[in-house]
Amino acid sequence: MERRLCVLLALPPSATSSSLGRGLRRDLGAEGVELVVASDGIELLDVMRAGSANLLVLDMELPGPDPAVLLGAVHAESPPTPVITVVPRERRAGVLGLLRGDRDDFLIRPFAADELAARIRLRLRAAAGLPSPTVLGHGGLAVDVDAGQVFADGRRVSLSPTEYALLLALAERAGQVVTHDELSRRAWSEPVSANLVQVYVSYLRRKIGPERIRTVRGAGYQLDG
């Protein structure tokens, strides 16, 4: 019999008993993913050492031992296990340096259950060497291509078709510069002025956060974390 995938949720008890926990059980449980809960660092280490977890969701404010120390212990004892960390915005910069870019991820609190579920699916598939689903994640931003939905820091964002086309073009090449011409083709299917692109990028910034899209003068725009 095939072993079910297991996700360890190392979250405060209030989170796992809330609508977040119920949403994860509904969405992932229906897909055959088992959810195991650890309410403190000691329980977390016990489950990880038992070798039953395929992925860890770690709240960086979990009660007990320093979560940064716990994260280091997980990396050392179970290198293949991907980790999704949950962080408040003010701690984001400090946590990023602890993550392995090819395996780990993070979410900024607050976030929706379906946003975390999408990240979990993405990391489980990557760890299994399966093709990536059509969810593009970068920092606290996620674009569900199949559903046409966008989440920024767990908050669902409503975009116009033009804004969505621009964001998709940027998300597909996150961290790289996308030229004005390419954005024109993707959003309007024809050349448009750089001023029009700039106007729509400004609309997009208002909705997903101005710090996420960087202007590269004379070249285009880049989606940053």
VEXNU-327591 format. One record per atom (N, C-alpha, C): z, x, y; residue number from 1; atom name. Coordinates in nm, 3 decimals. Each point is the difference from the previous one (the first is absolute). Layout:
N
pz, px, py, doke, drenfi
Z, X, Y, NUM, CA
...
This chain:
225
pz, px, py, doke, drenfi
0.000, 0.085, -0.120, 1, N
0.000, -0.085, 0.120, 1, CA
0.000, 0.089, 0.124, 1, C
-0.083, -0.033, 0.097, 2, N
-0.012, 0.081, 0.121, 2, CA
0.127, -0.011, 0.084, 2, C
0.049, 0.115, 0.048, 3, N
0.121, 0.002, 0.081, 3, CA
-0.028, -0.052, 0.140, 3, C
0.087, -0.088, 0.050, 4, N
-0.015, -0.054, 0.133, 4, CA
0.029, 0.107, 0.104, 4, C
-0.070, -0.006, 0.110, 5, N
0.029, 0.089, 0.111, 5, CA
0.133, -0.042, 0.062, 5, C
0.078, 0.101, 0.039, 6, N
0.134, -0.025, 0.054, 6, CA
0.011, 0.061, 0.139, 6, C
0.045, -0.081, 0.095, 7, N
0.023, 0.046, 0.137, 7, CA
0.149, -0.008, 0.029, 7, C
0.058, 0.111, 0.045, 8, N
0.141, 0.005, 0.036, 8, CA
0.014, -0.026, 0.150, 8, C
0.072, -0.106, 0.035, 9, N
0.025, -0.035, 0.140, 9, CA
0.139, 0.050, 0.038, 9, C
0.006, 0.109, 0.074, 10, N
0.127, 0.054, 0.048, 10, CA
0.019, -0.048, 0.143, 10, C
0.041, -0.125, 0.012, 11, N
0.014, -0.068, 0.128, 11, CA
0.142, -0.056, 0.012, 11, C
0.048, -0.020, 0.122, 12, N
0.131, -0.065, 0.015, 12, CA
0.001, -0.137, -0.067, 12, C
0.115, -0.044, -0.054, 13, N
0.006, -0.129, -0.069, 13, CA
-0.051, -0.116, 0.084, 13, C
0.021, 0.005, 0.130, 14, N
-0.045, -0.110, 0.087, 14, CA
-0.152, -0.013, -0.003, 14, C
-0.070, 0.113, -0.018, 15, N
-0.147, -0.004, -0.002, 15, CA
-0.053, -0.057, -0.130, 15, C
0.057, 0.043, -0.112, 16, N
-0.052, -0.045, -0.130, 16, CA
0.033, -0.146, -0.028, 16, C
0.103, -0.054, 0.065, 17, N
0.036, -0.140, -0.021, 17, CA
-0.064, -0.092, 0.103, 17, C
-0.074, 0.057, 0.094, 18, N
-0.060, -0.078, 0.109, 18, CA
-0.140, -0.046, -0.038, 18, C
-0.072, -0.053, 0.100, 19, N
-0.138, -0.043, -0.023, 19, CA
-0.088, 0.118, -0.040, 19, C
0.035, 0.122, 0.041, 20, N
-0.075, 0.118, -0.041, 20, CA
0.006, 0.017, -0.151, 20, C
0.120, -0.003, -0.056, 21, N
0.015, 0.016, -0.143, 21, CA
-0.067, -0.113, -0.077, 21, C
0.015, -0.122, 0.048, 22, N
-0.062, -0.114, -0.068, 22, CA
-0.151, 0.010, 0.005, 22, C
-0.054, 0.045, 0.114, 23, N
-0.145, 0.015, 0.013, 23, CA
-0.055, 0.106, -0.093, 23, C
0.071, 0.112, -0.012, 24, N
-0.046, 0.106, -0.090, 24, CA
0.002, -0.047, -0.145, 24, C
0.106, -0.070, -0.039, 25, N
0.008, -0.048, -0.138, 25, CA
-0.111, -0.101, -0.028, 25, C
-0.031, -0.082, 0.098, 26, N
-0.106, -0.098, -0.020, 26, CA
-0.136, 0.069, -0.012, 26, C
-0.031, 0.090, 0.094, 27, N
-0.133, 0.061, 0.004, 27, CA
-0.022, 0.100, -0.113, 27, C
0.097, 0.089, -0.020, 28, N
-0.019, 0.106, -0.098, 28, CA
0.037, -0.044, -0.142, 28, C
0.100, -0.088, -0.009, 29, N
0.039, -0.049, -0.132, 29, CA
-0.114, -0.074, -0.068, 29, C
-0.079, -0.073, 0.078, 30, N
-0.114, -0.073, -0.056, 30, CA
-0.107, 0.096, -0.051, 30, C
0.004, 0.124, 0.045, 31, N
-0.099, 0.100, -0.042, 31, CA
0.054, 0.089, -0.112, 31, C
0.118, -0.033, -0.051, 32, N
0.055, 0.076, -0.112, 32, CA
0.078, 0.123, 0.040, 32, C
0.037, 0.012, 0.128, 33, N
0.077, 0.115, 0.047, 33, CA
0.149, -0.036, -0.005, 33, C
0.077, 0.085, -0.066, 34, N
0.145, -0.021, -0.009, 34, CA
0.068, 0.063, 0.120, 34, C
0.092, -0.074, 0.064, 35, N
0.075, 0.052, 0.114, 35, CA
0.145, 0.025, -0.041, 35, C
0.045, 0.124, 0.023, 36, N
0.138, 0.038, -0.028, 36, CA
0.066, 0.034, 0.134, 36, C
0.120, -0.048, 0.021, 37, N
0.068, 0.015, 0.128, 37, CA
0.114, 0.102, -0.011, 37, C
0.007, 0.091, 0.098, 38, N
0.113, 0.091, 0.014, 38, CA
0.058, -0.020, 0.139, 38, C
0.127, -0.034, 0.009, 39, N
0.060, -0.031, 0.130, 39, CA
0.065, 0.120, 0.067, 39, C
0.004, 0.116, -0.072, 40, N
0.052, 0.122, 0.063, 40, CA
-0.064, 0.121, -0.069, 40, C
0.030, 0.118, 0.054, 41, N
-0.064, 0.122, -0.048, 41, CA
0.035, 0.037, -0.143, 41, C
0.121, -0.032, -0.044, 42, N
0.041, 0.034, -0.136, 42, CA
-0.083, -0.079, -0.101, 42, C
-0.015, -0.131, 0.025, 43, N
-0.083, -0.082, -0.089, 43, CA
-0.144, 0.051, 0.000, 43, C
-0.049, 0.038, 0.116, 44, N
-0.137, 0.051, 0.011, 44, CA
-0.021, 0.119, -0.093, 44, C
0.089, 0.097, 0.006, 45, N
-0.015, 0.121, -0.081, 45, CA
0.012, -0.031, -0.149, 45, C
0.087, -0.095, -0.035, 46, N
0.015, -0.036, -0.141, 46, CA
-0.131, -0.056, -0.055, 46, C
-0.065, -0.088, 0.076, 47, N
-0.126, -0.059, -0.047, 47, CA
-0.110, 0.106, -0.005, 47, C
-0.007, 0.084, 0.101, 48, N
-0.105, 0.102, 0.003, 48, CA
0.018, 0.098, -0.117, 48, C
0.122, 0.036, -0.031, 49, N
0.023, 0.095, -0.109, 49, CA
-0.028, -0.062, -0.136, 49, C
0.005, -0.133, -0.008, 50, N
-0.034, -0.068, -0.124, 50, CA
-0.151, -0.001, -0.024, 50, C
-0.076, 0.034, 0.105, 51, N
-0.145, 0.010, -0.014, 51, CA
-0.073, -0.131, -0.012, 51, C
0.060, -0.109, 0.050, 52, N
-0.061, -0.131, -0.018, 52, CA
-0.082, -0.047, 0.120, 52, C
0.012, 0.068, 0.114, 53, N
-0.067, -0.047, 0.122, 53, CA
-0.134, 0.069, 0.021, 53, C
-0.102, -0.079, 0.028, 54, N
-0.133, 0.053, 0.032, 54, CA
-0.017, 0.024, 0.149, 54, C
0.086, -0.061, 0.080, 55, N
-0.006, 0.015, 0.145, 55, CA
0.135, -0.033, 0.058, 55, C
0.036, 0.070, 0.108, 56, N
0.127, -0.022, 0.069, 56, CA
-0.026, -0.048, 0.142, 56, C
0.068, -0.108, 0.038, 57, N
0.005, -0.044, 0.140, 57, CA
0.139, 0.034, 0.052, 57, C
0.009, 0.093, 0.093, 58, N
0.130, 0.054, 0.045, 58, CA
0.023, -0.031, 0.147, 58, C
0.105, -0.077, 0.027, 59, N
0.043, -0.024, 0.137, 59, CA
0.076, 0.122, 0.049, 59, C
-0.044, 0.058, 0.111, 60, N
0.063, 0.123, 0.051, 60, CA
0.134, -0.025, 0.066, 60, C
0.049, -0.124, -0.006, 61, N
0.136, -0.031, 0.044, 61, CA
0.080, -0.062, -0.115, 61, C
-0.037, 0.036, -0.123, 62, N
0.070, -0.050, -0.119, 62, CA
0.144, 0.050, -0.001, 62, C
0.097, -0.086, -0.035, 63, N
0.139, 0.047, -0.009, 63, CA
0.017, 0.109, -0.105, 63, C
0.099, 0.085, 0.020, 64, N
0.029, 0.105, -0.097, 64, CA
-0.046, 0.136, 0.048, 64, C
-0.039, 0.087, -0.093, 65, N
-0.045, 0.135, 0.038, 65, CA
-0.116, -0.005, 0.100, 65, C
-0.015, 0.107, 0.075, 66, N
-0.106, 0.011, 0.100, 66, CA
-0.136, -0.030, -0.066, 66, C
-0.072, -0.102, 0.049, 67, N
-0.129, -0.032, -0.061, 67, CA
-0.100, 0.115, 0.003, 67, C
0.010, 0.087, 0.101, 68, N
-0.090, 0.116, 0.004, 68, CA
0.028, 0.093, -0.118, 68, C
0.126, 0.014, -0.036, 69, N
0.037, 0.081, -0.117, 69, CA
-0.048, -0.069, -0.128, 69, C
0.015, -0.133, -0.005, 70, N
-0.048, -0.075, -0.117, 70, CA
-0.151, 0.016, -0.017, 70, C
-0.072, -0.005, 0.112, 71, N
-0.146, 0.015, -0.007, 71, CA
-0.036, 0.137, -0.055, 71, C
0.070, 0.104, 0.045, 72, N
-0.025, 0.134, -0.052, 72, CA
0.030, 0.010, -0.149, 72, C
0.105, -0.069, -0.044, 73, N
0.036, 0.002, -0.142, 73, CA
-0.106, -0.069, -0.084, 73, C
-0.054, -0.112, 0.051, 74, N
-0.105, -0.071, -0.073, 74, CA
-0.125, 0.087, -0.010, 74, C
-0.037, 0.064, 0.110, 75, N
-0.116, 0.089, -0.002, 75, CA
0.017, 0.112, -0.102, 75, C
0.123, 0.055, -0.008, 76, N
0.024, 0.112, -0.090, 76, CA
0.006, -0.044, -0.147, 76, C
0.065, -0.114, -0.026, 77, N
0.024, -0.042, -0.138, 77, CA
-0.116, -0.082, -0.058, 77, C
-0.076, -0.066, 0.086, 78, N
-0.109, -0.085, -0.048, 78, CA
-0.121, 0.014, 0.091, 78, C
-0.064, 0.119, 0.000, 79, N
-0.111, 0.026, 0.092, 79, CA
-0.115, -0.101, -0.006, 79, C
-0.033, -0.057, -0.117, 80, N
-0.113, -0.093, -0.001, 80, CA
0.028, -0.135, 0.067, 80, C
0.128, -0.033, 0.020, 81, N
0.035, -0.133, 0.049, 81, CA
-0.027, -0.014, 0.149, 81, C
-0.088, -0.092, 0.039, 82, N
-0.025, -0.023, 0.143, 82, CA
0.119, -0.070, 0.064, 82, C
0.018, 0.023, 0.129, 83, N
0.112, -0.058, 0.074, 83, CA
-0.053, -0.065, 0.127, 83, C
0.044, -0.122, 0.024, 84, N
-0.025, -0.067, 0.128, 84, CA
0.134, -0.008, 0.072, 84, C
0.011, 0.064, 0.115, 85, N
0.125, -0.003, 0.075, 85, CA
-0.006, -0.109, 0.105, 85, C
0.116, -0.061, 0.025, 86, N
0.015, -0.101, 0.104, 86, CA
0.085, 0.062, 0.110, 86, C
-0.052, 0.002, 0.122, 87, N
0.069, 0.071, 0.108, 87, CA
0.002, -0.085, 0.127, 87, C
0.106, 0.012, 0.081, 88, N
-0.006, -0.057, 0.135, 88, CA
-0.091, 0.086, 0.086, 88, C
-0.060, -0.059, 0.100, 89, N
-0.098, 0.072, 0.082, 89, CA
0.056, 0.130, 0.057, 89, C
0.127, -0.001, 0.041, 90, N
0.055, 0.118, 0.065, 90, CA
0.018, 0.118, -0.095, 90, C
-0.004, -0.022, -0.131, 91, N
0.016, 0.108, -0.097, 91, CA
-0.133, 0.043, -0.062, 91, C
-0.107, -0.062, 0.043, 92, N
-0.129, 0.024, -0.063, 92, CA
-0.040, 0.146, 0.000, 92, C
0.010, 0.068, 0.115, 93, N
-0.045, 0.139, 0.011, 93, CA
0.075, 0.090, -0.097, 93, C
0.130, -0.022, -0.015, 94, N
0.078, 0.085, -0.089, 94, CA
-0.033, -0.022, -0.147, 94, C
-0.038, -0.122, -0.036, 95, N
-0.028, -0.030, -0.140, 95, CA
-0.138, 0.050, -0.042, 95, C
-0.096, -0.001, 0.091, 96, N
-0.136, 0.039, -0.035, 96, CA
-0.006, 0.139, -0.062, 96, C
0.083, 0.090, 0.051, 97, N
-0.001, 0.136, -0.052, 97, CA
0.053, 0.013, -0.142, 97, C
0.065, -0.106, -0.051, 98, N
0.056, 0.002, -0.135, 98, CA
-0.097, -0.055, -0.104, 98, C
-0.109, -0.061, 0.045, 99, N
-0.090, -0.069, -0.091, 99, CA
-0.114, 0.090, -0.046, 99, C
-0.049, -0.028, -0.121, 100, N
-0.117, 0.069, -0.054, 100, CA
-0.121, -0.087, 0.032, 100, C
-0.088, 0.051, 0.083, 101, N
-0.109, -0.081, 0.052, 101, CA
-0.092, -0.057, -0.105, 101, C
-0.012, 0.067, -0.115, 102, N
-0.091, -0.049, -0.104, 102, CA
0.066, -0.100, -0.093, 102, C
0.130, -0.021, 0.013, 103, N
0.070, -0.085, -0.098, 103, CA
0.093, -0.102, 0.064, 103, C
0.062, 0.034, 0.112, 104, N
0.101, -0.086, 0.060, 104, CA
-0.058, -0.081, 0.117, 104, C
0.080, -0.096, 0.046, 105, N
-0.041, -0.088, 0.109, 105, CA
0.126, -0.043, 0.073, 105, C
-0.017, -0.069, 0.113, 106, N
0.117, -0.052, 0.070, 106, CA
-0.035, -0.131, 0.069, 106, C
0.104, -0.079, 0.025, 107, N
-0.012, -0.124, 0.074, 107, CA
0.108, -0.003, 0.107, 107, C
-0.037, -0.046, 0.118, 108, N
0.097, -0.012, 0.109, 108, CA
0.059, -0.141, -0.002, 108, C
0.129, -0.008, 0.003, 109, N
0.069, -0.128, 0.002, 109, CA
-0.011, -0.063, 0.139, 109, C
-0.020, -0.134, 0.010, 110, N
-0.011, -0.099, -0.107, 110, CA
-0.143, -0.010, -0.053, 110, C
-0.014, -0.057, -0.119, 111, N
-0.132, -0.018, -0.060, 111, CA
0.006, -0.124, -0.089, 111, C
-0.118, -0.050, -0.036, 112, N
-0.008, -0.119, -0.084, 112, CA
-0.008, 0.038, -0.147, 112, C
0.040, -0.092, -0.086, 113, N
-0.001, 0.027, -0.144, 113, CA
-0.140, 0.032, -0.049, 113, C
-0.102, -0.070, 0.052, 114, N
-0.135, 0.025, -0.050, 114, CA
-0.054, 0.135, 0.046, 114, C
0.051, 0.052, 0.111, 115, N
-0.039, 0.134, 0.043, 115, CA
0.056, 0.104, -0.097, 115, C
0.129, -0.012, -0.036, 116, N
0.058, 0.093, -0.096, 116, CA
-0.067, -0.015, -0.136, 116, C
-0.029, -0.122, -0.042, 117, N
-0.066, -0.021, -0.128, 117, CA
-0.136, 0.068, -0.003, 117, C
-0.073, -0.005, 0.111, 118, N
-0.131, 0.066, 0.007, 118, CA
0.014, 0.151, -0.014, 118, C
0.102, 0.057, 0.066, 119, N
0.022, 0.145, -0.010, 119, CA
0.039, 0.039, -0.143, 119, C
0.082, -0.083, -0.064, 120, N
0.041, 0.029, -0.137, 120, CA
-0.121, 0.000, -0.094, 120, C
-0.086, -0.099, 0.014, 121, N
-0.120, -0.004, -0.084, 121, CA
-0.085, 0.124, 0.020, 121, C
-0.016, 0.040, 0.126, 122, N
-0.083, 0.116, 0.033, 122, CA
0.053, 0.126, -0.066, 122, C
0.131, 0.022, 0.008, 123, N
0.060, 0.122, -0.055, 123, CA
0.003, -0.003, -0.153, 123, C
0.021, -0.115, -0.058, 124, N
-0.002, -0.008, -0.146, 124, CA
-0.139, 0.031, -0.055, 124, C
-0.102, -0.051, 0.065, 125, N
-0.136, 0.025, -0.045, 125, CA
-0.036, 0.146, 0.018, 125, C
0.039, 0.059, 0.113, 126, N
-0.030, 0.141, 0.024, 126, CA
0.069, 0.088, -0.104, 126, C
0.126, -0.032, -0.032, 127, N
0.073, 0.080, -0.099, 127, CA
-0.062, -0.011, -0.138, 127, C
-0.064, -0.115, -0.028, 128, N
-0.063, -0.021, -0.130, 128, CA
-0.143, 0.052, -0.005, 128, C
-0.047, 0.053, 0.114, 129, N
-0.137, 0.051, 0.005, 129, CA
-0.105, -0.109, 0.001, 129, C
0.039, -0.120, 0.044, 130, N
-0.094, -0.111, 0.006, 130, CA
-0.067, -0.006, 0.136, 130, C
-0.116, -0.063, 0.011, 131, N
-0.066, -0.013, 0.130, 131, CA
0.091, -0.070, 0.100, 131, C
-0.005, 0.041, 0.123, 132, N
0.084, -0.059, 0.103, 132, CA
-0.041, -0.145, 0.026, 132, C
0.097, -0.089, 0.017, 133, N
-0.034, -0.135, 0.039, 133, CA
-0.047, -0.002, 0.145, 133, C
-0.044, -0.115, 0.042, 134, N
-0.053, -0.007, 0.136, 134, CA
0.109, -0.026, 0.102, 134, C
0.105, 0.081, -0.003, 135, N
0.104, -0.001, 0.101, 135, CA
0.003, 0.138, 0.063, 135, C
-0.031, 0.007, 0.127, 136, N
0.000, 0.127, 0.071, 136, CA
0.131, 0.013, 0.073, 136, C
0.081, 0.098, -0.037, 137, N
0.130, 0.019, 0.062, 137, CA
0.005, 0.131, 0.075, 137, C
0.063, -0.002, 0.118, 138, N
0.017, 0.122, 0.078, 138, CA
0.124, -0.017, 0.085, 138, C
0.105, 0.080, -0.032, 139, N
0.125, -0.017, 0.072, 139, CA
0.053, -0.140, -0.022, 139, C
0.034, -0.071, 0.105, 140, N
0.051, -0.135, -0.011, 140, CA
-0.108, -0.105, 0.011, 140, C
-0.127, 0.041, -0.015, 141, N
-0.112, -0.092, 0.014, 141, CA
-0.066, -0.021, -0.135, 141, C
-0.035, -0.125, -0.032, 142, N
-0.069, -0.031, -0.125, 142, CA
-0.110, -0.101, 0.027, 142, C
-0.118, 0.026, -0.057, 143, N
-0.114, -0.091, 0.013, 143, CA
-0.038, -0.044, -0.141, 143, C
0.018, -0.127, -0.029, 144, N
-0.040, -0.057, -0.129, 144, CA
-0.143, -0.049, 0.016, 144, C
-0.094, 0.079, -0.052, 145, N
-0.142, -0.029, 0.022, 145, CA
-0.040, -0.129, -0.069, 145, C
0.049, -0.023, -0.123, 146, N
-0.037, -0.122, -0.072, 146, CA
0.046, -0.125, 0.073, 146, C
0.124, 0.003, 0.048, 147, N
0.056, -0.119, 0.066, 147, CA
-0.032, -0.005, 0.148, 147, C
-0.048, 0.112, 0.057, 148, N
-0.028, 0.004, 0.142, 148, CA
0.125, -0.008, 0.085, 148, C
0.111, 0.054, -0.053, 149, N
0.128, -0.007, 0.071, 149, CA
0.044, 0.139, 0.045, 149, C
0.072, 0.002, 0.112, 150, N
0.048, 0.126, 0.057, 150, CA
0.150, -0.013, 0.025, 150, C
0.075, 0.105, -0.037, 151, N
0.143, 0.005, 0.024, 151, CA
0.034, 0.128, 0.075, 151, C
0.081, -0.014, 0.105, 152, N
0.047, 0.116, 0.076, 152, CA
0.152, 0.000, -0.005, 152, C
0.058, 0.100, -0.067, 153, N
0.145, 0.010, -0.016, 153, CA
0.058, -0.127, -0.062, 153, C
-0.074, -0.057, -0.097, 154, N
0.048, -0.119, -0.070, 154, CA
-0.030, -0.130, 0.070, 154, C
-0.055, 0.005, 0.120, 155, N
-0.033, -0.119, 0.077, 155, CA
-0.147, -0.031, -0.015, 155, C
-0.030, -0.124, -0.039, 156, N
-0.141, -0.036, -0.014, 156, CA
-0.064, -0.011, 0.138, 156, C
-0.119, 0.057, 0.014, 157, N
-0.071, 0.005, 0.128, 157, CA
-0.128, -0.082, -0.011, 157, C
-0.021, -0.086, 0.098, 158, N
-0.121, -0.082, 0.004, 158, CA
-0.104, 0.069, 0.088, 158, C
-0.117, 0.031, -0.058, 159, N
-0.105, 0.070, 0.072, 159, CA
-0.127, -0.085, 0.006, 159, C
-0.077, 0.021, 0.106, 160, N
-0.132, -0.061, 0.007, 160, CA
-0.093, 0.075, -0.096, 160, C
-0.114, -0.060, -0.037, 161, N
-0.094, 0.071, -0.089, 161, CA
-0.041, 0.137, 0.054, 161, C
-0.021, 0.011, 0.130, 162, N
-0.040, 0.129, 0.058, 162, CA
0.115, 0.101, -0.009, 162, C
0.120, -0.044, 0.032, 163, N
0.116, 0.090, -0.009, 163, CA
0.021, 0.046, -0.144, 163, C
-0.015, -0.095, -0.094, 164, N
0.018, 0.035, -0.141, 164, CA
-0.105, 0.102, -0.045, 164, C
-0.124, -0.018, 0.041, 165, N
-0.106, 0.094, -0.038, 165, CA
0.029, 0.140, 0.056, 165, C
0.050, 0.007, 0.122, 166, N
0.035, 0.130, 0.059, 166, CA
0.114, 0.065, -0.078, 166, C
0.104, -0.078, -0.030, 167, N
0.114, 0.056, -0.072, 167, CA
-0.042, 0.047, -0.139, 167, C
-0.083, -0.077, -0.067, 168, N
-0.044, 0.039, -0.134, 168, CA
-0.076, 0.133, 0.005, 168, C
-0.087, 0.015, 0.100, 169, N
-0.074, 0.126, 0.014, 169, CA
0.094, 0.117, 0.022, 169, C
0.104, -0.021, 0.078, 170, N
0.098, 0.106, 0.027, 170, CA
0.088, 0.026, -0.122, 170, C
0.041, -0.106, -0.070, 171, N
0.091, 0.015, -0.115, 171, CA
-0.068, 0.069, -0.116, 171, C
-0.130, -0.023, -0.018, 172, N
-0.072, 0.064, -0.109, 172, CA
-0.007, 0.151, 0.018, 172, C
0.015, 0.047, 0.124, 173, N
-0.002, 0.144, 0.027, 173, CA
0.124, 0.039, 0.080, 173, C
0.114, -0.052, -0.042, 174, N
0.126, 0.028, 0.070, 174, CA
0.023, 0.150, 0.012, 174, C
0.041, 0.042, 0.119, 175, N
0.024, 0.142, 0.025, 175, CA
-0.124, 0.077, 0.041, 175, C
-0.116, -0.066, 0.001, 176, N
-0.125, 0.063, 0.041, 176, CA
-0.055, -0.073, 0.123, 176, C
-0.083, 0.071, 0.076, 177, N
-0.061, -0.060, 0.119, 177, CA
-0.119, -0.086, -0.042, 177, C
-0.003, -0.123, 0.049, 178, N
-0.113, -0.091, -0.021, 178, CA
-0.071, -0.015, 0.134, 178, C
-0.130, 0.027, 0.002, 179, N
-0.074, 0.004, 0.126, 179, CA
-0.022, -0.139, 0.057, 179, C
-0.033, -0.002, 0.131, 180, N
-0.034, -0.127, 0.065, 180, CA
-0.119, -0.066, -0.069, 180, C
-0.101, 0.080, -0.037, 181, N
-0.119, -0.055, -0.063, 181, CA
0.032, -0.067, -0.133, 181, C
0.085, 0.065, -0.079, 182, N
0.034, -0.059, -0.130, 182, CA
0.080, -0.128, 0.017, 182, C
0.093, -0.001, 0.096, 183, N
0.077, -0.121, 0.026, 183, CA
-0.091, -0.112, 0.049, 183, C
-0.101, 0.034, 0.079, 184, N
-0.097, -0.100, 0.048, 184, CA
-0.073, -0.063, -0.117, 184, C
-0.045, 0.083, -0.092, 185, N
-0.075, -0.051, -0.114, 185, CA
0.087, -0.089, -0.088, 185, C
0.126, 0.039, -0.018, 186, N
0.086, -0.075, -0.090, 186, CA
0.043, -0.133, 0.061, 186, C
0.027, -0.002, 0.130, 187, N
0.055, -0.121, 0.062, 187, CA
-0.106, -0.092, 0.058, 187, C
-0.112, 0.056, 0.045, 188, N
-0.101, -0.081, 0.067, 188, CA
-0.137, 0.008, -0.068, 188, C
-0.016, 0.089, -0.097, 189, N
-0.128, 0.020, -0.071, 189, CA
-0.112, 0.046, 0.090, 189, C
0.034, 0.051, 0.117, 190, N
-0.099, 0.052, 0.093, 190, CA
0.072, 0.087, 0.102, 190, C
-0.075, 0.086, 0.070, 191, N
0.064, 0.085, 0.101, 191, CA
0.056, -0.084, 0.115, 191, C
0.121, 0.032, 0.041, 192, N
0.061, -0.064, 0.117, 192, CA
0.059, 0.110, 0.086, 192, C
0.039, -0.034, 0.121, 193, N
0.051, 0.100, 0.092, 193, CA
0.137, 0.051, -0.045, 193, C
0.028, 0.122, 0.039, 194, N
0.132, 0.057, -0.030, 194, CA
0.110, -0.079, 0.067, 194, C
-0.032, -0.061, 0.116, 195, N
0.100, -0.082, 0.070, 195, CA
0.040, -0.122, -0.082, 195, C
-0.100, -0.062, -0.067, 196, N
0.032, -0.117, -0.082, 196, CA
0.086, 0.040, -0.119, 196, C
-0.031, 0.111, -0.063, 197, N
0.083, 0.049, -0.110, 197, CA
0.142, 0.025, 0.050, 197, C
0.012, 0.060, 0.116, 198, N
0.132, 0.031, 0.057, 198, CA
0.080, -0.128, 0.023, 198, C
-0.067, -0.104, 0.051, 199, N
0.068, -0.127, 0.026, 199, CA
0.058, -0.057, -0.129, 199, C
-0.080, 0.000, -0.107, 200, N
0.048, -0.058, -0.126, 200, CA
0.104, 0.088, -0.068, 200, C
-0.010, 0.130, 0.017, 201, N
0.105, 0.088, -0.052, 201, CA
0.132, -0.029, 0.072, 201, C
-0.007, -0.029, 0.129, 202, N
0.122, -0.033, 0.074, 202, CA
0.061, -0.131, -0.050, 202, C
-0.087, -0.099, -0.034, 203, N
0.052, -0.123, -0.060, 203, CA
0.072, 0.031, -0.132, 203, C
-0.062, 0.085, -0.080, 204, N
0.056, 0.036, -0.130, 204, CA
0.132, 0.072, 0.015, 204, C
0.008, 0.089, 0.097, 205, N
0.126, 0.074, 0.024, 205, CA
0.115, -0.093, 0.033, 205, C
-0.029, -0.103, 0.078, 206, N
0.106, -0.094, 0.037, 206, CA
0.059, -0.069, -0.121, 206, C
-0.083, -0.019, -0.104, 207, N
0.044, -0.075, -0.116, 207, CA
0.063, 0.086, -0.109, 207, C
-0.047, 0.124, -0.018, 208, N
0.054, 0.082, -0.109, 208, CA
0.088, 0.113, 0.051, 208, C
0.006, 0.020, 0.133, 209, N
0.081, 0.107, 0.057, 209, CA
-0.087, 0.106, 0.066, 209, C
0.022, 0.028, 0.127, 210, N
-0.088, 0.093, 0.072, 210, CA
0.000, 0.141, -0.055, 210, C
0.110, 0.041, -0.064, 211, N
0.011, 0.137, -0.048, 211, CA
-0.084, 0.025, -0.126, 211, C
-0.052, -0.107, -0.061, 212, N
-0.070, 0.016, -0.127, 212, CA
-0.146, 0.044, 0.016, 212, C
-0.060, -0.026, 0.115, 213, N
-0.140, 0.037, 0.020, 213, CA
-0.007, 0.103, 0.112, 213, C
-0.048, 0.117, -0.035, 214, N
-0.008, 0.110, 0.097, 214, CA
-0.143, 0.015, 0.051, 214, C
-0.012, 0.012, 0.131, 215, N
-0.131, 0.025, 0.060, 215, CA
-0.030, 0.149, -0.005, 215, C
-0.114, 0.034, -0.056, 216, N
-0.047, 0.139, -0.003, 216, CA
-0.113, 0.007, 0.101, 216, C
0.032, 0.053, 0.117, 217, N
-0.092, -0.007, 0.113, 217, CA
-0.136, 0.059, -0.033, 217, C
-0.104, -0.078, 0.031, 218, N
-0.136, 0.045, -0.023, 218, CA
-0.047, -0.014, -0.144, 218, C
0.088, -0.046, -0.089, 219, N
-0.038, -0.008, -0.142, 219, CA
0.015, -0.142, -0.056, 219, C
0.119, -0.058, 0.015, 220, N
0.025, -0.132, -0.057, 220, CA
0.147, -0.028, -0.011, 220, C
0.040, -0.059, -0.113, 221, N
0.139, -0.040, -0.019, 221, CA
0.045, 0.039, -0.140, 221, C
0.133, 0.016, -0.012, 222, N
0.058, 0.042, -0.128, 222, CA
0.124, -0.083, -0.027, 222, C
0.010, -0.052, -0.123, 223, N
0.119, -0.074, -0.042, 223, CA
0.104, 0.100, -0.046, 223, C
0.114, 0.001, 0.070, 224, N
0.110, 0.088, -0.035, 224, CA
0.108, -0.080, -0.070, 224, C
0.101, 0.073, -0.055, 225, N
0.111, -0.068, -0.068, 225, CA
0.087, -0.074, 0.097, 225, C
